[in-house]
């Protein structure tokens, strides 16, 4: 996974009643280190993917609160410009340091359909697209029509070692106010209104999650056989999610 137009599809194939496979493809022109957090610690929580490479991981058929994100520009000690989890290739139960785009999965939620979404609640580092297969009427989650980093306000922009923007904090992460975070007096759907920062994120990536806690944004729900998850570099080339 990596930031710029993520074409790193994670294909999740259901290969048995008890498990599913996620195939992660890096179609970016540089190396990324996918980070994985969730029950069973799939693949030890992470690995390296050079440009053009792919790798399968196996998860439980009812994988709950599973998260996949991209670490980018990691050095020999695994200090990464975005998505850092720990000083090793495998995250082993550690989550990524925000801002980072998150692909989130709760499979067979409450014994029913699969829930999935792309969350930018804590910010963005690269575009992510989840494309479900096998269900009826299932919709794509995530996907961006432009790169947020190129439009990110200076106060929210995270710069890499070369001085270029590599990530963008969400308004809540960057400003930490009740209004930006939809909490306190703003903690209801009636009082939570999208800020200018929220709107910038939504204009770029229309189906992402920004405010789950007040139900302003909801995950997708479907009975799915397998997923494709795309991360494309460096922009999105108009890859708008299908309605």
PyMOL commands that set and color helices and strands:
alter all, ss='L'
color gray80, all
select helices_A, chain A and resi 42-45+109-111+148-150+171-175+178-181+184-186+196-204
alter helices_A, ss='H'
color red, helices_A
select strands_A, chain A and resi 10-16+19-25+32-37+54-60+66-74+80-82+102-106+114-119+129-133+141-142+157-159+165-168+220-222+226-230
alter strands_A, ss='S'
color yellow, strands_A
deselect
rebuild
show_as cartoon
